[in-house]
Amino acid sequence: MLIINENIEKAKLKSGRNDDVKLIAVTKTIDVERIKEAIALGVKDIGENKVQELQTKIPLLGDNINYHMIGYLQTNKVKYIFDKISLIHSLDRISLAKEIDKRAKSKNIIVDTLVQVNVAEEDTKSGLKVEEVIPFIEEVLKLENIKVRGLMTIAPFTDDKKLLRNIFRTMSKIKDDIISRNYERISMDFLSMGMTNDYEIAIEEGANLVRIGTGIFGKRNY
């Protein structure tokens, strides 16, 4: 944890940033006791890939933690978590947006989301193509109880730093494009990008949410 926090600060310094970068501990397959140990060391945000794990862990970990849904979200599972999490990182289709909006409307709340972008167009990953992002956001704008707060991507698992940097830089450009359009009810507060193997590069290119599992809990997380 200490090393990760130090690396985050170094990456911010390298890129001349002084804003906050939030660490999200990815707790996929991690037992509650180990998560509590991480919380005791300062973790305030946890990210889960599966709805079932969120449902199990939230009652055991309590309300003092911010919960993030970072994995693929099935439309029929929205009802179990929409009012219990801080941020859905994986909004990638209109059917999901409509279901989130419907559930949010039933409780008169606004659900914050990030649009997932598959910059590298990997077949194994969800997310919109770059050219689909603007039309998608304009569709989501028609829904009153869902708010887009930024973008998320999962970069390829690779040692090719140039490729990673280009992917993260593309995300920053998309963010800037959206900001320049001055959409109502759309804010680009968050760029969720960077994991254990590439979070420093992601921060250098503008990430302010990084999702780290292996770096905190070890390889059992994947």
N, C-alpha and C positions, 0 to 999 in steps of 0.2 A: 504493500500500500504506500509506504513512504517513498519508495523508489518511483512508483508510478506518479505520485503527486509531484515529485521533483522533476521528472521528465516532462510533465505537463507544463510546469513553470518554465523550464528551459525552452520548450517549443514555442511558448508564448513570447518569451524574450527574443528568441531568434527571429520571429516574425514581427516584432515591434508591437505586440498586443498587450493591453492591460485590462481587458475585459475578463469576465468569468468564463471558465470552461468547466462544465459539470461532468463529473465522473458517474457513470451508471454501471453498477456492478451487475454483470450478467450471471444470474443464479440458476440457470438451466441445470437440472439434475443435482443441485447442491442442497444438502439437508439443512433444516432450519437452524440447528445449533451452529453450524459453520457460518451461516448467514448472520446470525446474531453476533458472532465474533467479529465479522467484518463491520457490522453496525457499531460495535463498541470502539472500533478503530476509526470511525468517522464517516462510514458510508451512509448516505441519506437517501439514495435513489437506487432501486433495484429494477432490473429488466428481465422479463420472462418471455420465452418463446411460445409457451403453450398455456392456453386458458386454464386447463385442469390444474397445472402447477400453481398458477396465480390463485385460483379458488382455494387450494389447500393451504397456501402459505400466508395469505393476507390475514386470516383470523389468528394465526399463530404469531405473526410479527407485529400486528397492531397498526394503529393509525399514524404513527409518527414517521412513517417512511413514505416516500413518493414511489408509486408503482407505475412501471412503464410496460406496455405491451409492445414487444419489439419483433415478434415473429409473425408469420402469416396468420391472419385472423379470418376464420371461417364466418360467414355471415350468420349462421345459426348459433354461433357462440357469443355473439355481441351482447346478448341479453344478460349474460352472467357477469360481465365485467365493466360495462360502459360507464357505470356510476361509481366505480371503485378505483379507477386509475387516473393518474395525472395526465398521461399522454399516450396516445396510440401512434406508434412510429410507422406503421405499415399499411397506411391507406393507399390502395392501389387499383381500385375499381369503383365504378359508380354504384353498383349494387350494394357494396359494403358501405359506402357513404350514405346511401338512402336508409339502410338499416340502422346505422348509428344515429342518424338524424331522427328517425322515427322513435327509437328508444329514448333519446335525449328529450324529445318533445313530450313524451309521456310523463317525464319527471320535471319538466320545465327547467332543464339545465343546458349548458353548452358543453359539448365534448371537444377537447382540443386534440388535434391530429397533426401528423406530418405526412406529406406525400412521399411515398417510396419511389425512387427513381433507379432503374436498372441501367446505369450509364454504359456498362460494358456489354449489355444485352446478353448476359449469361442465361442459358436455358434452364439452369438449375435454380435460378433466383427469381423471385417475384419483383414486380415494380414496373413502372411506366418507362417507355423509351423517352429519350430527351425531347423529341418533337411532340410527344403526347402530353407533356406536362401542362402547358398553358391552356389548351382546350379542356383538359380535365379540371383544372382549377376553376375555369369559367362555368363548368357544369356544377361543381360543388358550391359555387356562390349562390346558386338557386335554393340551397338548403339552409334554413335559418338556425338550426340547433347544432350545427357542426362548424368548427372553426379550424382552418388551416393555419398552423403556427410556424411552418417551415418545411424543410425537406430532409429526407433520410436516404442513405445509400449503403449498400454492402459491397465493398470493393472485392475483386478477385483475391484469393489467397495466393500471393506471389511475392517474390523477392525483387521484382522489377520496380524499383522506386520511381522511375520515370513514368511508367504506366500508372502507378498509384497516384502520383502527383497530378497527372493529367486528368484522371477521373475526379479527384477532389476539386481541382481547379474548375472543371466543367460544372460541378455542383454549385460552386460559388458564383459562376457566371449566370446560371439559371436563377439563382436567388436574386442577383442584381437585376436581372431582366424583369422578374416579377415585381420587385420593389418599384422599378421605374414606371410600371403600368398603373400604380396608385389604385389598386383594387380596394373597394370597401370590404371590411370584415376579413381581409386576408393580411396576415402579418408574417414577416420572415424573421421571427425571433430566433429560430433554432436551425442549425445545420447539424444533424445527427450523422456523423460519419467518423470512422476510425475505430479499430478494434485492437486487440493485443499486439498484433504484428505490424500495425501501420498507424497507430493513433498519433504519433508525433508528427508524421507527414500531414495527416489530416488537420491537425491543429495549425500547422504552418500555413495551410491553405484555407483556413477559416472555420473549421469545426468548433462548435461550442458545446456539443454533447458528444462524449466518447463512450463506447460500450465495451467494457473490458471484463472478460470472464477468466480465461486462462491465466492472465497476468496476476489475478488476485487469488484464485482458488486452485490453480494448477490444471493439468491436462484432463482431469476427470470431468471438467466442465464441457468437453466436446467429445 
